[in-house]
């Protein structure tokens, strides 16, 4: 009976831990197999512990080139989508104009639409316009489907902002630029940062839209897919583990900075 009562009191925590463990299980497996030394081409069975792949992550031809390309595309797509998405979010929340409701609805379409539909549509557009498939077509496609996610993230933050803070700044003789830089932008910054991180992750990870509009260009997800047909090199697990560790470190640093600021305010 005591165990049942304890289980009831801690059920939410236990369920949360099991869910978190289930979500992190693939990352744990990827990390473990990044230290494997497979005998054949496929890194699917554990053979022997080795750090060779970590000491030479670019040992596979074309891997680091595709990784660099994916990082470049993700960075530029994030910058463009964040800039445009933030402006669109502010316009949708702060201003009233014709077709505002229609624009709000259209923003959700790339999120609700299957990726293969958008990929085929963009491919048709590029071919009809005679644009050569490659880096620029991938970048344009990534900006288009990342834009909606940025708008939603920033819009949610802007809607929660108290307009009286900006009015107070104006009462203290702050100009429009000063008010935006010193009041509006710092308050909206968490939403903008969340949208930027989401856009970067989506762009770096995308395969379907990229595969349709890449031509002969090979990004990292496409390299992984192509390698899986012939054999999966251990270096892929190394890159995946490194990206996961970097993401976790960024989250931890963000949490530490936030906690430190909260303590300073208290």
C-alpha positions in Angstrom: 0.0 0.0 0.0 2.9 2.4 0.8 4.4 1.7 -2.5 1.2 2.4 -4.3 0.8 5.7 -2.5 4.4 6.6 -3.3 3.8 5.7 -7.0 0.8 7.9 -7.1 2.7 10.9 -5.6 5.6 10.5 -8.1 3.7 9.2 -11.1 4.2 12.4 -13.1 7.9 12.5 -12.4 8.4 8.8 -13.3 6.3 9.2 -16.5 8.4 12.2 -17.4 11.7 10.4 -16.8 10.6 7.4 -18.9 9.5 9.7 -21.7 12.8 11.6 -21.6 14.7 8.3 -21.6 12.7 7.1 -24.6 13.5 10.3 -26.5 17.2 10.2 -25.6 17.7 6.5 -26.4 18.5 7.0 -30.1 21.1 9.6 -29.1 22.7 7.2 -26.6 22.9 4.5 -29.2 24.4 6.9 -31.7 27.0 7.9 -29.1 27.9 4.4 -28.2 28.4 3.3 -31.8 30.6 6.3 -32.5 33.2 4.4 -30.5 32.7 1.2 -32.5 35.2 -0.5 -34.8 33.0 -2.5 -37.2 34.5 -5.3 -39.3 32.4 -4.6 -42.4 30.9 -1.6 -44.0 27.9 -1.4 -41.7 28.0 0.0 -38.2 25.0 -1.9 -36.9 26.6 -4.4 -34.5 29.1 -3.8 -31.7 32.5 -5.2 -32.4 35.3 -3.5 -30.6 35.9 -0.2 -28.7 37.9 2.3 -30.8 38.5 6.1 -30.9 39.8 6.1 -34.5 36.7 7.7 -35.9 36.9 10.5 -33.3 40.6 11.2 -34.2 39.7 11.4 -37.9 36.1 12.6 -38.3 36.8 13.6 -41.9 38.2 10.2 -42.9 35.3 9.5 -45.2 35.5 11.3 -48.5 32.9 14.0 -48.9 31.6 13.9 -45.3 33.1 17.1 -44.1 32.3 18.9 -47.4 28.7 18.0 -47.1 28.7 19.0 -43.4 30.2 22.4 -44.2 27.6 23.0 -46.9 24.7 22.1 -44.6 26.1 24.4 -41.9 26.4 27.3 -44.4 22.9 26.8 -45.8 21.4 26.5 -42.2 23.2 29.6 -41.1 22.1 31.8 -44.0 18.6 30.4 -44.0 18.4 31.1 -40.3 19.6 34.7 -40.7 17.2 35.4 -43.5 14.2 33.6 -42.0 14.7 35.2 -38.6 15.0 38.7 -40.0 11.9 38.3 -42.3 9.9 36.3 -39.7 10.5 38.8 -36.9 9.3 41.7 -39.1 6.2 39.7 -40.3 5.4 38.8 -36.7 5.6 42.4 -35.5 3.5 43.5 -38.4 0.8 40.9 -37.8 0.5 41.7 -34.1 1.0 45.5 -34.0 -0.8 46.7 -37.2 -4.2 46.3 -38.8 -4.3 46.0 -42.5 -6.4 44.4 -45.2 -6.0 40.6 -45.7 -4.4 40.4 -42.2 -6.5 37.3 -41.4 -5.6 35.7 -44.7 -1.9 36.3 -44.1 -2.2 34.7 -40.6 -3.8 31.7 -42.2 -1.2 31.4 -45.0 1.6 31.5 -42.5 0.4 28.1 -41.2 0.3 26.4 -44.6 4.0 25.5 -44.8 3.7 23.9 -41.3 0.5 22.0 -42.1 1.5 21.0 -45.7 3.4 17.8 -46.3 7.0 18.5 -47.1 6.8 16.5 -50.3 4.1 18.8 -51.6 6.2 21.9 -51.0 9.3 20.2 -52.4 7.5 19.2 -55.6 6.0 22.7 -56.0 9.3 24.5 -55.5 11.0 22.1 -58.0 8.3 22.9 -60.6 8.8 26.6 -60.0 12.5 26.5 -60.3 12.4 24.4 -63.5 9.8 26.6 -65.1 11.9 29.7 -64.3 15.0 27.9 -65.7 16.9 28.2 -62.5 19.8 25.7 -62.1 19.3 23.5 -59.0 22.0 23.8 -56.4 23.1 25.9 -53.4 20.8 28.8 -54.1 17.6 26.8 -54.8 18.2 24.9 -51.5 18.7 28.1 -49.6 15.5 29.7 -51.0 13.5 26.6 -50.2 14.9 26.4 -46.7 14.1 30.1 -46.0 10.5 29.5 -47.2 9.7 26.6 -44.9 11.6 28.0 -41.9 9.9 31.4 -42.2 6.6 30.1 -40.8 8.2 28.6 -37.7 10.0 31.8 -36.9 6.8 33.9 -37.4 4.9 31.7 -35.0 7.6 31.7 -32.3 8.2 35.5 -32.5 4.5 36.3 -32.8 3.7 34.4 -29.5 6.4 36.4 -27.7 5.2 39.8 -29.2 1.6 39.1 -28.2 2.6 38.6 -24.6 4.5 41.9 -24.4 3.1 44.7 -22.3 2.7 47.8 -24.6 2.8 50.0 -21.5 6.5 49.5 -21.2 7.0 51.0 -24.6 4.6 53.8 -23.8 6.6 54.5 -20.6 9.8 54.7 -22.6 8.2 57.2 -25.0 7.0 59.3 -22.0 10.6 59.5 -20.9 11.5 61.1 -24.3 12.9 57.9 -25.9 12.6 58.1 -29.7 11.2 55.2 -31.8 14.7 53.8 -32.5 15.7 54.0 -28.8 12.4 52.4 -27.7 12.8 49.5 -30.1 16.5 48.9 -29.3 16.3 49.3 -25.5 12.8 48.0 -24.7 11.0 46.2 -27.5 13.9 44.1 -28.9 15.3 42.9 -25.5 11.8 41.7 -24.5 11.2 40.0 -27.8 14.7 38.5 -27.9 13.8 35.1 -26.3 11.1 34.5 -29.0 13.5 35.6 -31.8 16.2 33.4 -30.4 13.8 30.4 -30.1 12.7 30.9 -33.7 16.3 31.2 -34.9 17.3 28.0 -33.2 14.3 26.2 -34.5 15.0 27.4 -38.1 18.6 26.3 -37.8 17.7 22.8 -36.7 15.0 22.4 -39.3 17.3 23.6 -42.1 20.3 21.5 -41.1 18.1 18.4 -40.7 16.0 18.7 -43.8 16.1 16.0 -46.4 12.9 15.8 -48.4 12.8 19.4 -49.7 16.5 19.4 -50.1 16.5 16.2 -52.1 14.0 17.6 -54.6 15.8 20.9 -55.1 19.5 20.1 -54.7 20.4 18.9 -58.1 24.0 17.5 -57.8 24.6 19.3 -54.5 25.0 17.0 -51.5 24.2 18.2 -48.0 24.9 16.2 -44.9 21.5 14.5 -44.6 21.7 13.5 -48.2 25.2 12.2 -47.6 24.0 10.1 -44.7 21.1 8.7 -46.8 23.5 7.9 -49.7 26.0 6.3 -47.3 23.3 4.1 -45.8 22.9 2.4 -49.2 26.5 1.3 -49.3 27.5 1.2 -45.6 27.3 3.5 -42.7 30.7 4.9 -41.6 31.4 5.5 -37.9 32.2 9.1 -38.6 28.5 9.8 -39.2 27.9 8.7 -35.6 30.7 11.0 -34.5 29.2 14.0 -36.2 25.8 13.2 -34.8 27.1 12.9 -31.3 29.1 16.1 -31.6 26.0 18.0 -32.8 24.0 16.6 -29.9 26.6 17.5 -27.3 26.9 21.1 -28.7 23.1 21.5 -28.5 22.9 20.3 -24.9 25.8 22.6 -23.9 24.0 25.5 -25.5 20.8 24.7 -23.6 22.8 24.4 -20.3 24.6 27.7 -20.9 21.3 29.4 -21.6 19.8 28.0 -18.4 22.8 29.1 -16.3 22.6 32.6 -17.8 18.9 32.8 -17.1 19.3 31.6 -13.6 22.0 34.0 -12.9 19.9 36.9 -14.2 17.0 35.8 -12.1 19.2 35.7 -8.9 20.6 39.2 -9.7 17.0 40.6 -10.1 16.0 38.9 -6.8 
